[in-house]
Amino acid sequence: MDQNLIADLSTMRKIEHATLSERVYHDLCELIQAGQVRPGQKLTLKGLSDALGTSPMPVREAVRQLAAEGALEILPNRAMRVPLMTKGKFRELLKIRLALEGLAVEHAAVHIDADGLAEVARLHEQLCVEMKRKKPNVDVIIRLNKELHFAAYQGSGMPTLVDLIAGLWLQVGPVINLDLRAGSRRLAEAPALIHHAILLEGLRQASPEQAREGLRGDLLSAAEMILAGDGLPD
């Protein structure tokens, strides 16, 4: 009986530990994708642990996973940093995103269900309201934009593809969202609203071509503004 009890408690601890590690990993992903860290910024285990209110162990595990995914770099002195981004690398990632995210919305146009379509429409409406405010909340815009994109991608019914796209967002998030936080004209001109509307209509009409057109316009318009600035080295 005692041995069974010990085994049960051991299992419970493993489940709790795994859950904590997953939460920390998720929180760090959100931090990176939301542009709350910048390319080249150095981080420490202690700093991240304090910010997340947890011990260094689950943070260390999450950092290792993020390093394997190319979202963080481990430095020799036990520190880590967000990888640097050049214009050349940004353009490379853009080409990959156009291919993978375009594929996802094409499939979503055919396979998304009524609930998924309603969710994309709801997020688009909320994003329109927020971006048209006199003083839009950038944090809310970043969250809604990400949720809209991934609601569309998840409509593809291809979870492996969605995971690959999430990995790409870990690499570009510090660039595209810091641009918004810096007061980019993307806020004032709001080209995303036009392209999201085209994407949404493509999903409604079950048109893979129109869905991809909206997605492509969104990514290219944002990239044009980012590359025109001085935030990325050659």
N, C-alpha and C positions, 0 to 999 in steps of 0.2 A: 504494500500500500504506500509506504513511504517513497519507494522508488518511483511508483507511478506519479505521486504528487510532485516529486522533484522534476520528472520529465515534463509534466504539464506546465510547471512554473517556468522551466527553461524555454519551452515553446512560446509561452506568453511573452517572455522578455525579448525573444527574437522578433516576434511580430511587432511589438512596440518599437523596438530599435529600427526595424525596417521602415515602419510608418514615419518615424521621426526623420530618418535619412531622406525619405521621399519628399517629405514636406520641405525640408531644407533645400533639397535640389530644386523643387518647384519654385520656392521663394527666390532662389538665386537666379533661376531662369527668368522670372518676372523682372527682377532687378536689371538684368542685362538687356532683355528685349525691350524694356520700357525706356532705355536710354538714360538710366540713372547712374550709369558709369560711362566713362568716355574711353575711346581707343587709347591705349598706352597707359591708362591709369593703373597704379600699383595698389594692390590690396594685401591684407594680412589675414591670417586665420583668426587672430584675436579681434581685429576690427569687424570682420564678418560675423563672428560668434556673438560679439556684443550687440551688433545691430539686429541680429535675428533672435537674441535672447536664448541662446542654447550653448551647449558645450562645444569645444573644438572638434570632437570626434565626428559627428555627423556632417559638419561643415567640411572637414578634410575629405570625407568620402564623396561628398557632392562635388567638391573642387576637382578631385581626380576624374570623375565622370565628365565634368564639363571640359577639362583639359583634353580628354580623349576625343571629345566632340569638336575641338577646335575653338571653343568659346572662351577659354582661359589659357594662359601660358604659365607654367611653373618655372620660377626663377631659382638660380642656385642658392640664394640666401634664405630659402623657405618662404619667400614672398611669392606673389603671383601678380599677373597683370592682364588686363584686357588686351588682346592682340591689336597691334597697330593696323590701320587700314590705309592703303594707298588707292589712288584713283584707278590704277590698273587692276587691283584685286576687287575693288568695288564693281568695276565693269564686268569682270569675270563672274562674280556672284550674281550680277544682274542677269546675265545670259542664262545661267543655271536656273534662277528663279523664274524667268519667263517661260522656260521649258517645263519645269516641274509644276509651278503654280498654274500655268496655263493648262496643262494636262488635267490638273485637279478640277478646275472649273468647267472644263469641257465635259468631264464625266459627271460632274454635279448637275449640269444642265439636263442630263438624261436620267439621273438616278435620285436626285434630291426629293425627299418626301414633303408633304404639305407642312409639317411642323418645322422642318429645316428651312423651307422657303419663307415661312412666316417669321422665323428668327432672323434671317438675313434682312428681311424688310423692316423689322422692328429696329434692328441695330442701325440700319441706314437712316431711318427717320430720326432716331436719337442723335446720330452724328450730325445730321443736317441742322437740327435745332441747336446743338452745342456750338458748331462752327459759325453759325450766323449770329451768335450773341455778340454784344458790343465788346465784352471781355471774355472770350472763350477760355475754358479751363483746359489747359494742355494735357494734364494727367487724364482727364476724362476722354479727351479726343484720342489719345494714344491707346487707351484701353478699348474704346469702342471700335476703333479702326482694326485693332488686332482681332477682337472678337468677331467682327464682321467677316474679315478674311477667312478666319478658321471655321466659321459656321458654313461658309461656302465650300471650303476645301473638304470638310467632313461630310458634306453632302455627296461627295464623290463615291462614298462607300469603300474607300481605299485607305485603310488606316496606316499601312506601311508608307505610302506616299505622303500622308499628312505628317508622319514622324520625320521624314526626310526634310520636308518644308520647315518644320519647327526647328530643326538643326540649322538650317540656313538663316532663319530669323535670329538665332542666337548670335550669329556672326555680323549681321547687318543692323540689328537693333540699336547698338550703341551709336551708329552713324545716322540712321534715318530718323530716330527719335530725338537725338540731341539736336539735330537740325531744327526740329519743331520747337524744342525748348529754347532755342536761341532766337526765336522770333522770325523764322523763315517766312518768306512771302507765300509759302504753301498755305499758311493760315489765312492770310488776307485774300488770296485769289481762290483758294479752296478748289483746285482742280479735281481733287479726289471725289468730291460729291458728284461731279458730272460723270466720271468714269465708273463710280460705284453704281450709279443709276443705270448705266448701260449694262453692267454686269448683272444687276438684279433683273433687268428686263430679259436678258438672255436666259437666266434661270427660269423665269416665269414662262417664257415662250419655248422652253426646251430647245434652245438654239446654242449648240456648242460654240459656233463661230462668234456669235454676239457676246457670249459670256467671256470668251478669250479676248475679244476686242476690248471689252471694258477693263479686264485685268491688265492687259498689256498697256493700255493708255494710262492707267493708274501708276504702274511701276515706272514707266518711262518718263512721265511728267515729274514724278518725285525725283527720279535720278537726275534729270536735266537740271533741276534747281540745285540739288546737292553738289553736283559736279561743277556748276557754274560758280559756286562759292569758293572760299579759300580754306575750308575746313579739312580738306584731304591733300596730303602731299602727292607729288607725282611718283 
